[in-house]
Amino acid sequence: MTNSPPLHDPTDPSAASPASQHAERRREPLEGYADHADAVRLHASLIGDDPTALFQEMRREHGPVVPVLLDGMPVWYVIGYRELHHVTSQPRLFSRDPRRWNLQDLLPPDWPARPYVTWQPSVMYTEGAEHQRRVGAISDALDTVDRTELALICEQIADRAIDEFSGDGQTDLISRYADRIPAQVITRLFGLAETDLPELVEDVNHVLGGGEEALPAVTRILGKLSRLIADKRALPGHDLTSHMLAHHARVTDEEIVQDLIMTMISSHDNCSNWIGSTLRLMLMDDHFSMSLQGGRSSVGEALNDVLWKDPPTPNMPNRWAVQDCELAGRRIRRGDMLVLGVAAANADPQVQPAAHAGSGANRAHLAFGHGEYGCPFPAPELGGIIAKTAVEVLLDRLPDVYLAVKPDALRWRPSLWVRSLEALPVRFSPAVPTGQGLSNTWNASR
């Protein structure tokens, strides 16, 4: 999914570095940013476990476009549904290329969100005809995936994951289930050998976790994908890599490597968070927990509800104004940075009135982005198959699963950019492994 940042901030942005501590003490706004004199200081601890009250207060005091200090840097936080829809619909006015940022030269070297605003040669940061060429190759390759076969692969991988803990009677559904499935599915679709999967999945998790292991992990992933492309040029198969190599857009090997790693990391991250949040909702909400006894009828509704209320990517720091303009009465200067408040926009009373009981079949959420830079077709559909299958297989295999802690003991990872649970501890009646997984390669290599 291309609407997800390539890397995660591994630390709580509120744990201020020396540079950000200095910025937080700023009393005078930067020249040209008078609106930021009383700006909201945006950091992970401000969002907290339930940001609803924060969004309401921001909307009441500042309107749909909020002046904020993101670790000391003045940016605009777009929290209105209509305003966010407008920004994402106008790529000629609001670009994805971070090199346009007018404050790049003032950015401290240790600025916590730097990975999210560092240009990379992937499709995520291309514009115009170049973006259409490369995203077209990705979309066409994704559309070759057989949906029935994808569901079968997901079932087998989910069964194998459950087999590893089904006899224990307890587990953490984040680290041992939700975080394990998507990357394995996606890398198989790429055409990688199963013997490569364990190390590759581990490296993907290193990249997403940040820290000193992230850069070596990126290097290893790039090496594997480069070798994969060479192998597929020599012997094409029915996989995403081969389809991209054969595409009429004539994407280069370097472009394919960059776009595959972006697709792999962002898809795994969004999908695993979507699975974890949906399982949490179904285990703690009475409306959805009934499906644990009565079948799968509300799984799709729960998945959609999560995209409205706890989208995997709640905020995206990835638009820059191409020219001076006005947005909701705010003067936006050329090169200003806009943070897209997806979760806040989804909670906009204009689209989600307080009396609204649930999301139901309403799929007008912005969890997959919107417009030219939204999740490319058919990525949302494929991600939905992976998430829905993972949830359904777990409920089938462990029908009496229940939370091992009180719901208010569950914690979200401290981040502005991802909505991910730290853990989801559960208990269930021990069950015999089915042995229906793809193979024992994963276990043998651990």
VEXDREN-2710 file (C-alpha; in Angstrom, 1 decimal):
% VEXDREN-2710
k/r/px/py/pz
1/MET/0.0/0.0/0.0
2/THR/1.7/3.2/-1.2
3/ASN/0.0/5.5/1.3
4/SER/2.2/4.1/4.2
5/PRO/5.5/5.8/5.1
6/PRO/8.5/3.6/4.2
7/LEU/9.9/3.5/7.7
8/HIS/8.6/3.8/11.2
9/ASP/9.8/6.2/13.9
10/PRO/11.1/3.7/16.4
11/THR/10.9/6.0/19.3
12/ASP/8.2/8.1/20.9
13/PRO/8.6/11.6/19.3
14/SER/7.8/13.1/22.6
15/ALA/11.1/11.7/23.9
16/ALA/12.7/14.9/22.7
17/SER/16.2/14.9/21.2
18/PRO/18.4/18.0/22.0
19/ALA/17.2/19.6/18.8
20/SER/13.6/19.0/19.4
21/GLN/13.8/20.1/23.0
22/HIS/15.2/23.4/21.8
23/ALA/12.4/23.7/19.2
24/GLU/9.7/23.0/21.8
25/ARG/10.9/26.0/23.8
26/ARG/10.4/28.2/20.8
27/ARG/8.2/31.2/21.7
28/GLU/8.4/33.1/18.4
29/PRO/7.2/31.5/15.2
30/LEU/9.5/31.2/12.2
31/GLU/9.3/34.1/9.7
32/GLY/6.1/33.7/7.6
33/TYR/4.4/31.4/10.2
34/ALA/2.5/33.8/12.3
35/ASP/-0.4/31.3/12.5
36/HIS/2.0/28.9/14.4
37/ALA/2.5/31.3/17.3
38/ASP/0.1/29.2/19.3
39/ALA/0.5/26.0/17.4
40/VAL/-0.4/22.6/18.8
41/ARG/2.8/20.6/19.6
42/LEU/2.1/17.3/17.8
43/HIS/3.8/14.2/19.2
44/ALA/2.9/10.6/19.9
45/SER/2.1/11.1/23.6
46/LEU/-0.4/13.7/22.7
47/ILE/-2.4/11.3/20.5
48/GLY/-2.6/8.6/23.3
49/ASP/-4.8/5.6/23.3
50/ASP/-7.9/7.5/22.4
51/PRO/-7.4/10.7/20.3
52/THR/-11.1/11.4/19.9
53/ALA/-11.1/14.3/22.5
54/LEU/-8.0/15.7/21.0
55/PHE/-9.5/15.8/17.5
56/GLN/-12.6/17.5/18.8
57/GLU/-10.6/20.1/20.6
58/MET/-8.4/20.8/17.6
59/ARG/-11.4/21.1/15.4
60/ARG/-13.2/23.5/17.8
61/GLU/-10.2/25.8/18.3
62/HIS/-8.5/25.7/14.9
63/GLY/-10.9/24.4/12.3
64/PRO/-10.1/21.7/9.8
65/VAL/-6.5/22.8/9.1
66/VAL/-4.5/23.0/12.3
67/PRO/-1.1/24.8/12.7
68/VAL/1.1/22.4/14.6
69/LEU/4.7/22.0/15.6
70/LEU/5.9/18.6/14.5
71/ASP/8.9/18.1/16.8
72/GLY/9.5/21.8/16.6
73/MET/8.9/22.3/12.9
74/PRO/5.9/24.3/11.7
75/VAL/3.6/22.2/9.5
76/TRP/-0.1/22.0/8.8
77/TYR/-2.3/19.2/10.2
78/VAL/-5.2/18.5/7.9
79/ILE/-8.0/17.0/10.0
80/GLY/-11.1/17.9/8.0
81/TYR/-12.6/15.2/5.7
82/ARG/-13.4/17.6/2.9
83/GLU/-10.0/19.4/3.2
84/LEU/-8.1/16.1/3.2
85/HIS/-10.1/14.9/0.2
86/HIS/-9.3/18.1/-1.6
87/VAL/-5.5/17.9/-0.9
88/THR/-5.3/14.2/-2.0
89/SER/-7.3/15.1/-5.2
90/GLN/-5.0/17.8/-6.3
91/PRO/-1.5/16.4/-6.9
92/ARG/-0.5/19.4/-9.0
93/LEU/-1.1/21.6/-5.9
94/PHE/0.1/19.3/-3.2
95/SER/3.1/17.1/-4.2
96/ARG/4.5/13.9/-2.7
97/ASP/8.2/15.0/-3.3
98/PRO/9.7/16.0/0.1
99/ARG/12.5/17.9/-1.7
100/ARG/10.0/20.7/-2.1
101/TRP/9.9/21.3/1.6
102/ASN/10.9/24.9/2.2
103/LEU/12.3/24.1/5.7
104/GLN/14.5/21.2/4.6
105/ASP/17.7/23.2/5.3
106/LEU/16.5/23.9/8.8
107/LEU/15.8/20.3/9.7
108/PRO/18.0/19.0/12.6
109/PRO/20.0/15.9/11.8
110/ASP/18.4/14.0/14.6
111/TRP/14.8/15.1/13.8
112/PRO/12.7/12.1/14.8
113/ALA/10.5/12.0/11.7
114/ARG/13.3/12.5/9.2
115/PRO/12.9/9.0/7.7
116/TYR/9.4/10.0/6.6
117/VAL/10.6/13.1/4.7
118/THR/13.7/11.7/3.1
119/TRP/13.4/11.4/-0.7
120/GLN/13.8/7.9/-2.1
121/PRO/13.8/6.6/-5.7
122/SER/10.6/4.7/-5.3
123/VAL/7.2/5.2/-6.9
124/MET/6.0/6.8/-3.7
125/TYR/7.9/10.0/-4.5
126/THR/7.4/10.2/-8.3
127/GLU/5.1/12.7/-10.0
128/GLY/3.1/13.1/-13.1
129/ALA/3.7/10.9/-16.1
130/GLU/6.6/9.1/-14.3
131/HIS/4.3/8.2/-11.4
132/GLN/1.6/7.0/-13.8
133/ARG/4.1/4.8/-15.6
134/ARG/5.4/3.1/-12.5
135/VAL/2.2/2.8/-10.5
136/GLY/0.6/1.4/-13.7
137/ALA/3.1/-1.4/-13.7
138/ILE/2.5/-2.2/-10.0
139/SER/-1.3/-2.1/-10.4
140/ASP/-1.3/-4.4/-13.5
141/ALA/1.0/-6.8/-11.8
142/LEU/-1.2/-6.9/-8.7
143/ASP/-4.3/-7.5/-10.8
144/THR/-2.8/-10.8/-12.1
145/VAL/-3.1/-12.3/-8.6
146/ASP/-5.8/-15.0/-8.6
147/ARG/-8.0/-14.0/-5.6
148/THR/-9.0/-17.6/-4.9
149/GLU/-5.4/-18.8/-4.9
150/LEU/-4.5/-15.8/-2.7
151/ALA/-7.1/-16.8/-0.1
152/LEU/-5.8/-20.4/-0.1
153/ILE/-2.2/-19.3/0.4
154/CYS/-3.4/-17.1/3.3
155/GLU/-5.3/-20.0/4.9
156/GLN/-2.2/-22.2/4.7
157/ILE/0.1/-19.6/6.2
158/ALA/-2.4/-18.8/8.9
159/ASP/-2.9/-22.5/9.7
160/ARG/0.9/-22.9/10.0
161/ALA/1.2/-19.9/12.3
162/ILE/-1.6/-21.2/14.6
163/ASP/-0.1/-24.7/14.6
164/GLU/3.0/-23.2/16.4
165/PHE/1.0/-22.2/19.4
166/SER/-2.3/-24.0/19.3
167/GLY/-1.3/-26.5/21.9
168/ASP/-0.2/-23.8/24.4
169/GLY/-3.6/-22.5/25.4
170/GLN/-2.3/-18.9/25.3
171/THR/-0.3/-16.6/23.0
172/ASP/0.2/-13.1/21.8
173/LEU/-1.8/-12.6/18.7
174/ILE/0.4/-9.6/17.5
175/SER/3.9/-11.0/17.6
176/ARG/2.9/-14.7/16.9
177/TYR/0.1/-14.1/14.4
178/ALA/-0.7/-10.7/12.9
179/ASP/2.9/-9.8/12.5
180/ARG/3.8/-13.1/10.9
181/ILE/1.3/-13.5/8.1
182/PRO/1.3/-10.6/5.6
183/ALA/5.0/-10.5/4.7
184/GLN/5.0/-14.3/4.1
185/VAL/2.0/-14.0/1.7
186/ILE/3.5/-11.0/-0.1
187/THR/7.0/-12.4/-0.6
188/ARG/5.4/-15.6/-2.0
189/LEU/3.5/-13.5/-4.5
190/PHE/6.8/-11.9/-5.5
191/GLY/8.1/-15.3/-6.5
192/LEU/10.7/-15.7/-3.8
193/ALA/11.8/-19.2/-2.8
194/GLU/10.3/-20.3/0.5
195/THR/13.8/-20.9/2.0
196/ASP/14.3/-17.1/1.7
197/LEU/11.1/-16.2/3.5
198/PRO/12.1/-16.5/7.2
199/GLU/15.2/-14.2/7.0
200/LEU/13.4/-11.8/4.6
201/VAL/10.4/-11.5/7.0
202/GLU/12.7/-10.9/9.9
203/ASP/14.5/-8.2/8.0
204/VAL/11.2/-6.5/7.1
205/ASN/10.4/-6.4/10.8
206/HIS/13.8/-4.9/11.5
207/VAL/13.2/-2.1/9.0
208/LEU/9.8/-1.4/10.5
209/GLY/11.1/-1.5/14.0
210/GLY/13.9/0.9/13.3
211/GLY/17.1/1.0/15.4
212/GLU/20.6/-0.1/14.5
213/GLU/19.4/-3.2/12.6
214/ALA/17.3/-1.3/10.2
215/LEU/19.9/-0.2/7.7
216/PRO/21.7/-3.6/7.4
217/ALA/18.2/-5.2/7.0
218/VAL/17.5/-2.8/4.1
219/THR/20.8/-3.7/2.5
220/ARG/20.0/-7.5/2.8
221/ILE/16.5/-7.0/1.4
222/LEU/17.8/-5.0/-1.6
223/GLY/20.3/-7.7/-2.3
224/LYS/17.7/-10.5/-2.2
225/LEU/15.4/-8.6/-4.5
226/SER/18.2/-7.8/-6.9
227/ARG/19.0/-11.5/-7.2
228/LEU/15.3/-12.3/-7.5
229/ILE/15.0/-9.9/-10.5
230/ALA/18.1/-11.5/-12.2
231/ASP/16.6/-15.0/-11.7
232/LYS/13.2/-13.9/-13.1
233/ARG/14.8/-12.3/-16.1
234/ALA/16.5/-15.6/-16.8
235/LEU/13.4/-17.8/-15.9
236/PRO/10.1/-15.9/-15.7
237/GLY/7.2/-17.3/-13.7
238/HIS/3.7/-16.5/-12.8
239/ASP/4.5/-13.9/-10.1
240/LEU/4.5/-10.2/-9.5
241/THR/8.2/-9.7/-10.3
242/SER/8.0/-11.5/-13.6
243/HIS/4.9/-9.5/-14.6
244/MET/6.6/-6.2/-13.7
245/LEU/9.7/-7.2/-15.7
246/ALA/7.5/-7.9/-18.8
247/HIS/5.3/-4.8/-18.4
248/HIS/5.1/-2.4/-21.4
249/ALA/6.1/0.5/-19.1
250/ARG/9.7/-0.9/-19.3
251/VAL/10.5/-0.3/-15.7
252/THR/14.2/-0.7/-15.0
253/ASP/15.6/-3.3/-12.6
254/GLU/16.5/-0.5/-10.1
255/GLU/12.9/0.8/-10.3
256/ILE/11.5/-2.6/-9.7
257/VAL/13.7/-3.2/-6.7
258/GLN/12.7/0.1/-5.1
259/ASP/9.0/-0.5/-5.8
260/LEU/9.0/-4.1/-4.6
261/ILE/10.6/-3.1/-1.3
262/MET/8.1/-0.3/-0.9
263/THR/5.2/-2.6/-1.7
264/MET/6.5/-5.3/0.6
265/ILE/7.2/-3.1/3.7
266/SER/4.1/-0.9/3.4
267/SER/1.7/-3.8/2.6
268/HIS/3.0/-5.9/5.4
269/ASP/2.8/-3.1/7.9
270/ASN/-0.7/-1.9/7.0
271/CYS/-2.1/-5.4/6.8
272/SER/-0.6/-6.8/10.0
273/ASN/-1.9/-3.7/11.9
274/TRP/-5.3/-4.1/10.3
275/ILE/-5.4/-7.8/11.4
276/GLY/-4.3/-7.0/15.0
277/SER/-6.8/-4.1/15.4
278/THR/-9.6/-6.2/14.0
279/LEU/-8.9/-9.1/16.3
280/ARG/-8.8/-6.7/19.3
281/LEU/-12.2/-5.2/18.3
282/MET/-13.8/-8.6/17.9
283/LEU/-12.5/-9.8/21.2
284/MET/-13.5/-6.8/23.3
285/ASP/-16.6/-5.3/21.6
286/ASP/-19.8/-7.1/22.5
287/HIS/-21.3/-6.4/19.1
288/PHE/-18.5/-8.2/17.3
289/SER/-17.6/-10.8/19.9
290/MET/-20.9/-12.5/19.2
291/SER/-19.3/-13.8/15.9
292/LEU/-16.9/-15.9/18.0
293/GLN/-19.8/-18.1/18.7
294/GLY/-22.0/-17.5/15.8
295/GLY/-19.7/-17.6/12.8
296/ARG/-18.0/-15.2/10.5
297/SER/-20.9/-12.9/9.6
298/SER/-19.4/-9.7/11.2
299/VAL/-15.7/-10.1/10.3
300/GLY/-16.2/-7.9/7.2
301/GLU/-18.0/-5.3/9.3
302/ALA/-15.3/-5.3/12.0
303/LEU/-12.5/-4.9/9.3
304/ASN/-14.3/-1.9/7.9
305/ASP/-15.0/-0.4/11.4
306/VAL/-11.2/-0.5/12.1
307/LEU/-10.5/1.4/8.9
308/TRP/-12.8/4.1/10.1
309/LYS/-11.8/4.3/13.7
310/ASP/-8.2/2.9/14.0
311/PRO/-6.7/3.0/10.5
312/PRO/-3.3/1.3/10.3
313/THR/-1.7/4.6/9.1
314/PRO/-3.5/7.3/11.1
315/ASN/-1.3/10.2/9.9
316/MET/0.8/10.7/6.8
317/PRO/3.5/13.4/6.6
318/ASN/3.7/13.4/2.9
319/ARG/2.3/16.4/1.1
320/TRP/4.1/19.7/0.2
321/ALA/2.5/22.7/-1.4
322/VAL/3.6/23.3/-5.0
323/GLN/2.6/27.0/-4.9
324/ASP/1.0/29.5/-2.5
325/CYS/-2.6/28.7/-1.9
326/GLU/-5.4/28.8/0.6
327/LEU/-6.9/25.9/2.4
328/ALA/-9.9/26.3/4.8
329/GLY/-9.0/29.9/5.2
330/ARG/-5.3/29.2/6.0
331/ARG/-2.5/30.7/4.0
332/ILE/-0.4/27.9/2.8
333/ARG/3.0/28.9/1.4
334/ARG/4.8/27.2/-1.4
335/GLY/6.9/24.4/0.0
336/ASP/4.9/24.1/3.3
337/MET/4.5/20.6/4.6
338/LEU/1.0/19.1/5.3
339/VAL/0.4/16.1/7.6
340/LEU/-2.7/14.2/6.5
341/GLY/-4.7/13.3/9.6
342/VAL/-6.5/10.3/8.2
343/ALA/-7.9/9.1/11.6
344/ALA/-9.0/12.6/12.4
345/ALA/-10.7/13.2/9.0
346/ASN/-12.5/9.9/9.4
347/ALA/-13.9/11.2/12.7
348/ASP/-15.0/14.5/11.2
349/PRO/-18.6/15.0/12.4
350/GLN/-19.6/15.9/8.8
351/VAL/-19.1/12.3/7.8
352/GLN/-19.3/10.5/11.1
353/PRO/-22.0/12.3/13.2
354/ALA/-21.9/11.5/16.9
355/ALA/-25.2/9.6/16.8
356/HIS/-23.8/7.2/14.1
357/ALA/-23.9/3.7/15.6
358/GLY/-21.3/2.1/13.3
359/SER/-19.6/2.2/10.0
360/GLY/-21.6/-0.7/8.5
361/ALA/-21.1/-0.9/4.8
362/ASN/-19.9/2.7/4.5
363/ARG/-16.5/2.5/2.8
364/ALA/-15.9/6.3/2.3
365/HIS/-13.1/6.2/4.8
366/LEU/-9.6/7.5/3.9
367/ALA/-7.6/4.6/5.3
368/PHE/-6.3/3.7/1.8
369/GLY/-5.7/7.3/0.8
370/HIS/-7.4/8.9/-2.1
371/GLY/-6.6/10.2/-5.6
372/GLU/-3.4/9.6/-7.6
373/TYR/-1.3/8.7/-4.6
374/GLY/-3.9/6.5/-2.9
375/CYS/-3.3/2.7/-2.5
376/PRO/-3.1/1.5/-6.2
377/PHE/-5.8/-0.8/-7.5
378/PRO/-6.3/-3.6/-6.5
379/ALA/-4.1/-3.4/-3.4
380/PRO/-7.0/-2.6/-1.0
381/GLU/-8.9/-5.6/-2.3
382/LEU/-5.9/-8.0/-1.9
383/GLY/-5.1/-6.6/1.5
384/GLY/-8.7/-7.2/2.5
385/ILE/-8.5/-10.8/1.4
386/ILE/-5.3/-11.3/3.5
387/ALA/-6.8/-9.6/6.6
388/LYS/-10.2/-11.2/6.4
389/THR/-8.8/-14.7/5.8
390/ALA/-6.4/-14.3/8.8
391/VAL/-9.2/-13.3/11.1
392/GLU/-11.6/-16.0/9.9
393/VAL/-9.0/-18.8/10.2
394/LEU/-8.2/-17.8/13.7
395/LEU/-11.8/-17.8/14.7
396/ASP/-12.4/-21.2/13.1
397/ARG/-9.4/-22.8/14.7
398/LEU/-9.8/-21.2/18.2
399/PRO/-13.5/-20.6/18.6
400/ASP/-13.3/-20.0/22.4
401/VAL/-10.4/-17.5/22.3
402/TYR/-10.7/-14.6/24.7
403/LEU/-8.6/-11.8/26.0
404/ALA/-6.2/-12.7/28.8
405/VAL/-6.2/-9.2/30.2
406/LYS/-8.8/-6.5/30.7
407/PRO/-9.4/-4.4/27.6
408/ASP/-8.1/-1.2/29.2
409/ALA/-4.7/-3.0/29.7
410/LEU/-4.1/-3.1/26.0
411/ARG/-1.7/-0.5/24.7
412/TRP/-1.0/1.1/21.4
413/ARG/2.6/1.5/20.3
414/PRO/3.6/5.2/20.8
415/SER/3.7/6.6/17.3
416/LEU/2.0/9.3/15.2
417/TRP/2.4/7.3/12.1
418/VAL/1.1/3.7/12.8
419/ARG/-1.8/2.3/14.8
420/SER/-0.4/-0.9/16.1
421/LEU/-0.9/-2.8/19.4
422/GLU/2.0/-3.6/21.5
423/ALA/0.5/-7.0/22.3
424/LEU/-2.8/-8.9/22.2
425/PRO/-2.5/-11.6/24.9
426/VAL/-5.3/-14.3/24.7
427/ARG/-6.2/-17.6/26.1
428/PHE/-8.1/-20.6/24.5
429/SER/-8.6/-24.3/24.8
430/PRO/-5.4/-26.1/23.6
431/ALA/-5.9/-27.7/20.2
432/VAL/-4.0/-30.2/18.2
433/PRO/-2.0/-28.8/15.3
434/THR/-3.6/-29.5/11.9
435/GLY/-0.4/-29.9/10.0
436/GLN/-2.1/-28.1/7.0
437/GLY/0.6/-25.4/6.6
438/LEU/2.6/-25.1/3.4
439/SER/5.6/-26.9/4.8
440/ASN/8.0/-27.0/7.8
441/THR/10.6/-24.8/6.2
442/TRP/9.8/-21.9/8.4
443/ASN/10.1/-23.9/11.6
444/ALA/13.3/-25.7/10.5
445/SER/15.0/-22.4/9.8
446/ARG/14.1/-20.6/13.1
END
